[in-house]
Amino acid sequence: MRAPEVQSALFPTARCPACEQAVLTYISIDDNGDERRRCVDCDADINDQLQWVSAADVEELGYQFGAPHKKSGCGGGGCGSCSR
């Protein structure tokens, strides 16, 4: 069950050219002090228009909220090195 604040929030997503799929994005500051939108999975620059989506839509992209599922192996979240 998602927390109420997560349930009602909207999250920035866009198509990542490197991942070739819709991903969550974040803002970073480059060396010139300018904001850059980046992919949370690979840190690639995102230039596509943002889509603001619900928590349920974020989960459909393969992300999850809360504690990680207890799985092992890469891709299952067991190695701790990937965000999905």
Residue pairs with C-beta under 8 A, 6 or more apart in sequence:
2 55
2 65
2 66
3 65
6 55
6 65
7 55
9 54
9 55
10 52
10 53
10 54
11 24
11 52
11 53
11 54
11 55
11 57
11 58
12 24
12 25
12 26
12 37
12 50
12 51
12 52
13 22
13 23
13 24
13 25
13 50
13 51
13 52
13 53
13 57
13 58
13 61
14 22
14 23
14 25
14 37
14 46
14 48
14 49
14 50
14 51
15 21
15 22
15 23
15 46
15 48
16 22
16 23
16 39
16 41
16 42
16 44
16 46
17 44
17 47
18 39
18 42
18 44
19 39
19 41
19 42
19 44
21 61
22 51
22 61
23 39
23 40
23 41
23 46
23 61
24 39
24 40
24 41
24 58
24 61
24 63
24 83
25 37
25 38
25 39
25 40
25 46
25 50
26 37
26 38
26 40
27 35
27 36
27 37
27 38
28 35
28 36
28 38
28 43
29 35
29 36
30 36
36 45
37 45
37 46
37 47
37 50
38 44
38 45
38 46
39 46
40 83
41 82
41 83
41 84
55 65
58 65
59 65
62 84
63 83
63 84
68 77
69 76
69 77
70 78
71 77
71 78
72 78
73 79
74 81
74 82
75 82
75 84
77 84
